[in-house]
Amino acid sequence: MSKHGRILVAMSGGVDSSVASVMLHEQGYEVIGLTMKTWDYATSGSSSKETGCCSLDSINDARTLAVNYGFPHYILDIRDEFGDFVIDNFVDEYLAGRTPNPCVLCNTHIKWEALLKRANKLDCEFIATGHYANIRLQDNGRYVISKGKDENKDQSYVLWGVSQENLARTKFPLGSFTKAEIRQMALDMGQEELAKKSESYEICFVPDNDYRAFLKHKVPDLEERVAGGNFVDTKGMVIGQHKGYPFYTIGQRKGLGVAFGEPMFVTQILPESNTVVLGRADELERKEALVKNVNLIKYGNINEPLGDVVTKIRYKDAGTLSTIIQEGNNMKVAFEHNVSAIAPGQSAVFYEGSDLLGGGFLM
């Protein structure tokens, strides 16, 4: 019998999840490794060499590590579920003039569900991932996610959608370590190649990091359908022609294809009329935001306006002090000062100190 019970660890083949699995193994858990195949580049139209968490090399790296440490490893093919939900949503959101957040959807609806379903079949009490975040049980009976020690690597932003039921069975072994410390652990394990593995910041199913090419591949007649729309200014005056509204994002300045004599930014996307609104930097600024599909983590409800909340509107955003007001399933956010480039479809994530209050999608 193991010291702490059986745990299913999501292993991508990268340094983080690999070290997490060894760490738990050495702590006395009965570790079972699981690599999820979510995507293959052959169906994406990519000419790039397959890299990242779904490549054959990464799967082999995960399996080799498990064999070396003497714990089982399985591969789970979830390409159908992933494609039907995450990728279809990704395409649909751009066609609706929004900017999607696929990693949040994947964590919320695909990865955690797939992990726990397999954990139940393998009699695993817990699951673990290599996310840089922490988790604890509060006196109010709720499981709370808080930021990882490494502020530059903290991944709590993409975890706001995970349910309390799923958090109750989740462990984040890397939360109290920095990335540098994890790489050093890999070196200490004798895993020099693993320690030096580069990180991918791309969306896993957009290998060239070119979402426009991906959309064209998924919707073959898209360019013909949306070509020739108008750029307008914030007063509605036509100031140029664009290549199609799905190929632009809120806050975009470069790649507009038209010179205006001063910096102009995408401030609004109107899919119904294939119109892209451009404005100056100050016309991108907003003092309020509305957030839908809210999932609360720290508290069951927020019945009164809650101040001193830091709201992040994108992953690398430093966050802005704000007051949040719950309105049914939505959250109204009043920022203490203007924020720029609020993009519908992206996540707004709320923090109280280091604790994740919850999050939702910007409207």
ChimeraX attribute file (.defattr): number of C-alpha atoms within 10 A of each C-alpha:
attribute: neighborCount
match mode: 1-to-1
recipient: residues
	/A:1	8
	/A:2	11
	/A:3	10
	/A:4	13
	/A:5	14
	/A:6	21
	/A:7	25
	/A:8	29
	/A:9	29
	/A:10	26
	/A:11	32
	/A:12	26
	/A:13	26
	/A:14	22
	/A:15	25
	/A:16	23
	/A:17	24
	/A:18	27
	/A:19	26
	/A:20	23
	/A:21	29
	/A:22	20
	/A:23	16
	/A:24	18
	/A:25	22
	/A:26	12
	/A:27	12
	/A:28	14
	/A:29	20
	/A:30	19
	/A:31	28
	/A:32	23
	/A:33	25
	/A:34	23
	/A:35	23
	/A:36	20
	/A:37	19
	/A:38	22
	/A:39	21
	/A:40	17
	/A:41	18
	/A:42	10
	/A:43	10
	/A:44	16
	/A:45	14
	/A:46	18
	/A:47	10
	/A:48	10
	/A:49	10
	/A:50	16
	/A:51	15
	/A:52	22
	/A:53	21
	/A:54	20
	/A:55	19
	/A:56	15
	/A:57	14
	/A:58	19
	/A:59	23
	/A:60	14
	/A:61	18
	/A:62	27
	/A:63	23
	/A:64	14
	/A:65	21
	/A:66	23
	/A:67	12
	/A:68	8
	/A:69	13
	/A:70	12
	/A:71	16
	/A:72	14
	/A:73	21
	/A:74	16
	/A:75	15
	/A:76	13
	/A:77	14
	/A:78	15
	/A:79	14
	/A:80	12
	/A:81	16
	/A:82	19
	/A:83	15
	/A:84	10
	/A:85	16
	/A:86	24
	/A:87	20
	/A:88	12
	/A:89	16
	/A:90	20
	/A:91	20
	/A:92	16
	/A:93	17
	/A:94	21
	/A:95	18
	/A:96	17
	/A:97	25
	/A:98	25
	/A:99	22
	/A:100	23
	/A:101	20
	/A:102	20
	/A:103	16
	/A:104	21
	/A:105	21
	/A:106	21
	/A:107	18
	/A:108	18
	/A:109	17
	/A:110	18
	/A:111	19
	/A:112	21
	/A:113	15
	/A:114	16
	/A:115	22
	/A:116	19
	/A:117	12
	/A:118	16
	/A:119	21
	/A:120	12
	/A:121	8
	/A:122	13
	/A:123	12
	/A:124	20
	/A:125	16
	/A:126	22
	/A:127	25
	/A:128	24
	/A:129	23
	/A:130	23
	/A:131	21
	/A:132	25
	/A:133	26
	/A:134	23
	/A:135	21
	/A:136	15
	/A:137	13
	/A:138	11
	/A:139	7
	/A:140	9
	/A:141	12
	/A:142	17
	/A:143	22
	/A:144	21
	/A:145	26
	/A:146	24
	/A:147	22
	/A:148	23
	/A:149	18
	/A:150	18
	/A:151	12
	/A:152	11
	/A:153	16
	/A:154	21
	/A:155	20
	/A:156	24
	/A:157	26
	/A:158	22
	/A:159	23
	/A:160	25
	/A:161	23
	/A:162	22
	/A:163	16
	/A:164	18
	/A:165	10
	/A:166	16
	/A:167	21
	/A:168	17
	/A:169	16
	/A:170	23
	/A:171	23
	/A:172	20
	/A:173	22
	/A:174	25
	/A:175	23
	/A:176	14
	/A:177	14
	/A:178	18
	/A:179	19
	/A:180	11
	/A:181	13
	/A:182	19
	/A:183	20
	/A:184	17
	/A:185	18
	/A:186	21
	/A:187	15
	/A:188	11
	/A:189	13
	/A:190	11
	/A:191	17
	/A:192	14
	/A:193	11
	/A:194	20
	/A:195	22
	/A:196	14
	/A:197	12
	/A:198	11
	/A:199	10
	/A:200	12
	/A:201	8
	/A:202	12
	/A:203	15
	/A:204	19
	/A:205	22
	/A:206	19
	/A:207	22
	/A:208	15
	/A:209	13
	/A:210	12
	/A:211	18
	/A:212	14
	/A:213	16
	/A:214	19
	/A:215	21
	/A:216	15
	/A:217	15
	/A:218	16
	/A:219	12
	/A:220	11
	/A:221	10
	/A:222	15
	/A:223	16
	/A:224	10
	/A:225	12
	/A:226	19
	/A:227	14
	/A:228	16
	/A:229	19
	/A:230	20
	/A:231	25
	/A:232	20
	/A:233	20
	/A:234	15
	/A:235	9
	/A:236	11
	/A:237	11
	/A:238	16
	/A:239	14
	/A:240	17
	/A:241	17
	/A:242	21
	/A:243	18
	/A:244	21
	/A:245	28
	/A:246	26
	/A:247	20
	/A:248	23
	/A:249	21
	/A:250	22
	/A:251	20
	/A:252	14
	/A:253	18
	/A:254	12
	/A:255	8
	/A:256	19
	/A:257	11
	/A:258	13
	/A:259	9
	/A:260	10
	/A:261	6
	/A:262	8
	/A:263	12
	/A:264	22
	/A:265	24
	/A:266	25
	/A:267	26
	/A:268	26
	/A:269	23
	/A:270	14
	/A:271	18
	/A:272	10
	/A:273	11
	/A:274	20
	/A:275	23
	/A:276	30
	/A:277	23
	/A:278	28
	/A:279	20
	/A:280	16
	/A:281	16
	/A:282	13
	/A:283	15
	/A:284	20
	/A:285	16
	/A:286	15
	/A:287	13
	/A:288	17
	/A:289	19
	/A:290	19
	/A:291	24
	/A:292	19
	/A:293	15
	/A:294	21
	/A:295	23
	/A:296	22
	/A:297	24
	/A:298	23
	/A:299	16
	/A:300	13
	/A:301	11
	/A:302	15
	/A:303	10
	/A:304	9
	/A:305	12
	/A:306	14
	/A:307	16
	/A:308	14
	/A:309	21
	/A:310	23
	/A:311	26
	/A:312	20
	/A:313	27
	/A:314	18
	/A:315	17
	/A:316	11
	/A:317	9
	/A:318	10
	/A:319	18
	/A:320	20
	/A:321	19
	/A:322	21
	/A:323	19
	/A:324	25
	/A:325	17
	/A:326	18
	/A:327	13
	/A:328	11
	/A:329	11
	/A:330	19
	/A:331	23
	/A:332	17
	/A:333	24
	/A:334	22
	/A:335	20
	/A:336	15
	/A:337	13
	/A:338	13
	/A:339	17
	/A:340	17
	/A:341	21
	/A:342	22
	/A:343	24
	/A:344	24
	/A:345	22
	/A:346	21
	/A:347	29
	/A:348	29
	/A:349	30
	/A:350	29
	/A:351	25
	/A:352	17
	/A:353	12
	/A:354	15
	/A:355	17
	/A:356	25
	/A:357	24
	/A:358	25
	/A:359	28
	/A:360	25
	/A:361	23
	/A:362	24
	/A:363	17
